[in-house]
Amino acid sequence: MSASAIESKVLGFHAPGGSFHVKSALMKAEGTTGYFATKINANFTSNPLVNLPTIQGVVALFESSTGKVVALIDSISLTLLRTAAASAVAARALSRADSHTLTIVGCGAQAEPHLRALAAVRPIEKVFVTDRDTAKAEGFAASFSTPELRIIPVARLDDCAPASDIIVTCTSSKAAFLEPRHVAAGAFVAAVGADNEDKQELSPSLMADAKVVVDSLDQCAAFGDLHHALSAGMMQRSSVHGELSEILSGAIAGRESETERIVFDSTGVAFQDVMCAVLAYDRAAELNLGTTIRLHPV
């Protein structure tokens, strides 16, 4: 499908104990139906204490030419898959081709999709996992280790990150924890946790020392790890190397040496959501899956 988002918008709302995010995009596809999708996600970090998921939400998909509602989709699965897919696309473009050691920081819902997505694009042989809850890291390692892929739980970031070719940070942290000393020359970092202005995973000094690629410059400047580097005066918007789309299109270079450290600041763009929703809808229709609900009389 050849497609382009002609407009996208993001809204954010703070609520007691959490937040709501709304990401919307209008897409026109050459030779096929155009679509509009809006994703509404609630993010409440204390929810696991009451046996609820941290993130809950829906994606509403419409035909852009008629306004017809065609699908209402659980956003959690789509968000997990599209975030990990974006990290894998970035890793394929920006990490060294021989990257074989991965560190995953945060063993929540994003950990498994990232493990599978990154192993699909790079020859990953060893994986370190670390989490504030050591039991979660140990459980993750026990669940997903295979004879071909060693997964090792580690208590301290200092004991794994510096030995890694690729580092993924997928936490809900509100304070930076990944420092320049954690990232070896030539390593690639995918930072996916900072999806509002209160969250932060990477120190401004690490951002300033690395080649920074973003999914959306405007979004990352507003609430990604770039936002904190800008606020700290460690970077300017002009310091950013570019957006991932510019690298994929060939407009600018990606990795230019085997020793440069590259950070991908990923806040999640609405275009990813609409494309994933369309793919999920098309696949469900093909397999005759889902439940039909009439919203208006025929």
C-alpha positions as CSV (number, residue, x, y, z in Angstrom):
1,M,0.0,0.0,0.0
2,S,1.4,3.4,-1.0
3,A,0.2,5.9,1.4
4,S,0.9,9.3,3.0
5,A,-0.5,11.0,6.1
6,I,-1.8,14.4,5.0
7,E,-2.5,15.6,8.6
8,S,-1.9,14.4,12.1
9,K,-2.6,15.8,15.5
10,V,-1.8,14.9,19.1
11,L,-3.6,15.8,22.3
12,G,-2.6,15.1,25.9
13,F,-4.5,15.3,29.2
14,H,-3.3,14.8,32.7
15,A,-5.6,13.1,35.2
16,P,-5.2,12.1,38.8
17,G,-2.8,9.2,38.8
18,G,-2.3,9.1,35.1
19,S,-2.9,10.6,31.7
20,F,-4.8,10.3,28.4
21,H,-3.3,10.6,25.0
22,V,-5.1,11.1,21.7
23,K,-3.2,10.6,18.4
24,S,-5.0,11.1,15.1
25,A,-4.0,10.9,11.5
26,L,-5.7,11.3,8.1
27,M,-4.3,9.0,5.4
28,K,-4.9,8.9,1.7
29,A,-3.8,5.8,-0.2
30,E,-3.2,5.7,-3.9
31,G,-5.7,3.4,-5.6
32,T,-7.5,2.3,-2.4
33,T,-9.8,3.7,0.3
34,G,-8.5,6.5,2.4
35,Y,-8.7,6.3,6.2
36,F,-8.8,8.4,9.3
37,A,-7.9,6.8,12.6
38,T,-7.8,8.2,16.1
39,K,-6.2,6.4,19.1
40,I,-7.2,7.2,22.6
41,N,-4.9,5.7,25.3
42,A,-5.1,5.9,29.0
43,N,-1.8,5.5,30.9
44,F,-2.1,4.9,34.7
45,T,1.2,3.5,36.1
46,S,-0.4,2.3,39.4
47,N,-3.0,0.1,37.6
48,P,-1.1,-3.2,38.1
49,L,-1.7,-2.7,41.9
50,V,-5.4,-3.2,41.2
51,N,-5.0,-5.8,38.5
52,L,-5.5,-3.5,35.6
53,P,-3.1,-2.9,32.7
54,T,-1.1,0.3,32.8
55,I,-2.2,1.2,29.3
56,Q,-5.8,0.8,28.0
57,G,-7.4,2.3,24.9
58,V,-9.1,2.0,21.6
59,V,-8.4,2.9,18.0
60,A,-11.4,4.1,15.9
61,L,-11.0,3.7,12.2
62,F,-13.1,5.6,9.6
63,E,-13.2,5.8,5.8
64,S,-11.9,9.3,5.1
65,S,-14.2,9.9,2.1
66,T,-17.5,9.1,3.7
67,G,-16.9,9.2,7.5
68,K,-18.1,5.6,7.7
69,V,-17.0,3.9,11.0
70,V,-15.3,0.7,9.9
71,A,-13.6,-0.7,13.0
72,L,-13.1,-0.2,16.7
73,I,-9.9,-2.0,17.7
74,D,-8.1,-2.6,21.0
75,S,-5.2,-0.2,21.0
76,I,-2.9,-2.1,23.4
77,S,-2.0,-4.8,21.0
78,L,-1.6,-2.3,18.1
79,T,0.5,0.0,20.2
80,L,2.8,-2.8,21.3
81,L,3.3,-4.1,17.8
82,R,3.8,-0.7,16.1
83,T,6.2,0.6,18.7
84,A,8.4,-2.5,18.5
85,A,8.1,-2.5,14.7
86,A,9.3,1.2,14.6
87,S,12.2,0.3,16.8
88,A,13.1,-2.6,14.5
89,V,12.9,-0.4,11.4
90,A,15.2,2.2,13.2
91,A,17.6,-0.6,14.3
92,R,17.8,-2.0,10.8
93,A,18.7,1.5,9.5
94,L,20.9,2.8,12.3
95,S,22.5,-0.1,14.3
96,R,25.6,-1.9,13.1
97,A,24.7,-4.9,10.9
98,D,26.7,-7.3,13.2
99,S,24.8,-6.2,16.4
100,H,24.3,-9.4,18.4
101,T,24.0,-8.3,22.0
102,L,20.8,-6.6,23.2
103,T,19.8,-5.0,26.6
104,I,16.1,-4.4,27.3
105,V,15.5,-2.0,30.2
106,G,12.0,-2.6,31.5
107,C,10.3,-6.0,31.4
108,G,6.7,-4.8,31.0
109,A,4.4,-5.2,28.0
110,Q,6.9,-3.7,25.5
111,A,9.7,-6.1,26.3
112,E,8.5,-9.2,24.4
113,P,7.5,-7.4,21.2
114,H,10.9,-5.6,21.1
115,L,12.7,-8.9,21.7
116,R,11.0,-10.5,18.8
117,A,11.1,-7.5,16.5
118,L,14.8,-6.8,17.0
119,A,15.8,-10.4,16.7
120,A,14.1,-10.4,13.3
121,V,16.3,-7.6,11.9
122,R,19.7,-8.3,13.7
123,P,21.6,-11.5,14.6
124,I,20.8,-11.3,18.3
125,E,22.5,-14.0,20.3
126,K,22.5,-12.7,23.8
127,V,19.9,-10.6,25.6
128,F,20.3,-8.8,29.0
129,V,17.1,-7.8,30.7
130,T,16.8,-5.5,33.7
131,D,13.9,-4.1,35.7
132,R,13.4,-2.3,39.0
133,D,11.5,-5.4,40.0
134,T,14.1,-8.1,39.7
135,A,11.5,-10.9,39.8
136,K,10.0,-9.5,36.6
137,A,13.4,-9.7,34.9
138,E,14.0,-13.2,36.1
139,G,10.5,-14.3,35.0
140,F,11.0,-12.8,31.6
141,A,14.3,-14.6,31.1
142,A,12.8,-17.9,32.2
143,S,9.8,-17.5,29.8
144,F,11.6,-16.5,26.7
145,S,15.1,-18.0,26.7
146,T,15.8,-20.6,24.1
147,P,18.8,-22.7,23.2
148,E,19.5,-20.2,20.3
149,L,18.9,-17.0,22.4
150,R,20.3,-16.6,25.8
151,I,18.3,-14.2,28.0
152,I,20.1,-13.1,31.2
153,P,18.5,-11.2,34.0
154,V,20.8,-8.5,35.4
155,A,20.2,-6.4,38.5
156,R,22.4,-3.4,37.6
157,L,22.4,-1.5,34.3
158,D,26.2,-1.0,34.7
159,D,26.7,-4.7,34.4
160,C,25.0,-5.1,31.0
161,A,24.4,-1.9,29.0
162,P,28.1,-1.1,28.3
163,A,28.5,-4.6,26.7
164,S,25.5,-4.2,24.4
165,D,25.2,-3.3,20.7
166,I,21.6,-2.4,21.0
167,I,19.8,-0.9,24.1
168,V,16.0,-0.5,24.3
169,T,14.5,1.5,27.2
170,C,10.8,0.8,27.6
171,T,9.9,2.0,31.0
172,S,7.6,4.5,32.7
173,S,10.4,6.3,34.4
174,K,10.2,9.9,35.3
175,A,13.9,10.3,35.9
176,A,16.8,9.7,33.5
177,F,18.8,6.5,34.2
178,L,20.7,5.9,30.9
179,E,24.0,7.8,31.0
180,P,26.9,8.2,28.5
181,R,28.9,5.6,30.5
182,H,26.2,3.0,29.7
183,V,26.4,3.3,25.9
184,A,29.5,1.9,24.1
185,A,31.0,3.4,21.0
186,G,29.0,2.1,18.0
187,A,25.9,1.2,20.0
188,F,22.3,2.0,19.1
189,V,19.7,3.1,21.6
190,A,15.9,3.0,21.1
191,A,14.2,5.0,23.7
192,V,10.4,4.4,23.7
193,G,9.2,5.2,27.2
194,A,8.9,9.0,27.2
195,D,5.5,9.5,25.8
196,N,4.6,12.6,27.9
197,E,6.6,15.5,29.2
198,D,6.9,14.0,32.7
199,K,8.6,10.9,31.6
200,Q,12.4,10.6,31.0
201,E,14.8,7.7,30.4
202,L,17.9,9.2,28.8
203,S,20.1,11.8,30.4
204,P,20.5,15.1,28.5
205,S,24.3,14.5,28.4
206,L,23.8,11.2,26.6
207,M,21.5,12.9,24.1
208,A,24.0,15.7,23.6
209,D,26.9,13.2,23.0
210,A,25.0,11.0,20.5
211,K,23.7,11.3,17.0
212,V,20.0,11.8,17.7
213,V,17.3,10.6,15.3
214,V,13.6,11.2,16.1
215,D,10.3,9.8,14.8
216,S,8.8,13.3,14.9
217,L,10.8,16.4,15.7
218,D,7.9,18.4,16.9
219,Q,6.6,15.6,19.2
220,C,10.0,14.7,20.6
221,A,10.7,18.3,21.3
222,A,7.4,18.6,23.2
223,F,7.5,15.4,25.3
224,G,10.3,12.9,24.3
225,D,13.7,12.6,25.8
226,L,14.7,15.3,23.4
227,H,12.3,17.6,25.3
228,H,14.4,17.2,28.5
229,A,17.7,17.8,26.6
230,L,16.3,21.0,25.2
231,S,15.0,22.1,28.6
232,A,18.4,21.5,30.1
233,G,20.1,23.5,27.4
234,M,22.2,20.5,26.3
235,M,20.7,20.5,22.8
236,Q,19.0,22.7,20.2
237,R,16.4,21.5,17.7
238,S,19.1,22.0,15.1
239,S,21.3,19.5,16.9
240,V,19.0,16.7,15.9
241,H,20.4,14.7,13.0
242,G,16.9,14.2,11.5
243,E,13.7,12.2,11.4
244,L,13.7,8.5,10.7
245,S,11.6,9.0,7.6
246,E,14.3,11.2,6.2
247,I,16.9,8.4,6.6
248,L,14.6,5.7,5.2
249,S,13.8,7.9,2.1
250,G,17.5,8.5,1.6
251,A,17.2,12.3,2.1
252,I,19.9,12.2,4.8
253,A,22.5,9.7,5.9
254,G,22.0,7.2,8.7
255,R,24.9,5.6,10.4
256,E,28.2,7.0,9.0
257,S,30.8,5.2,11.1
258,E,31.1,2.0,13.1
259,T,31.9,3.9,16.3
260,E,29.2,6.6,16.5
261,R,26.5,6.2,19.2
262,I,23.0,6.7,17.8
263,V,19.8,7.4,19.8
264,F,16.4,6.9,18.3
265,D,13.9,9.0,20.3
266,S,10.6,7.3,19.7
267,T,7.3,9.0,20.9
268,G,5.0,7.1,18.5
269,V,3.5,8.9,15.6
270,A,-0.2,8.8,14.6
271,F,0.7,7.7,11.1
272,Q,2.0,4.4,12.5
273,D,-1.4,3.9,14.3
274,V,-3.5,4.5,11.2
275,M,-1.4,2.2,9.1
276,C,-1.5,-0.6,11.8
277,A,-5.2,-0.1,12.1
278,V,-5.8,-0.5,8.4
279,L,-3.6,-3.6,8.2
280,A,-5.4,-5.1,11.2
281,Y,-8.8,-4.3,9.7
282,D,-7.9,-5.7,6.3
283,R,-6.5,-8.9,7.8
284,A,-9.6,-9.3,10.0
285,A,-11.9,-8.9,7.0
286,E,-9.9,-11.4,5.1
287,L,-10.2,-14.0,7.9
288,N,-13.8,-13.1,8.7
289,L,-12.8,-12.2,12.3
290,G,-14.4,-9.7,14.7
291,T,-17.9,-8.7,15.7
292,T,-20.2,-6.6,13.5
293,I,-22.1,-3.8,15.3
294,R,-24.6,-1.5,13.6
295,L,-24.2,2.1,14.8
296,H,-27.1,3.5,12.7
297,P,-30.3,2.2,11.0
298,V,-29.9,1.0,7.5
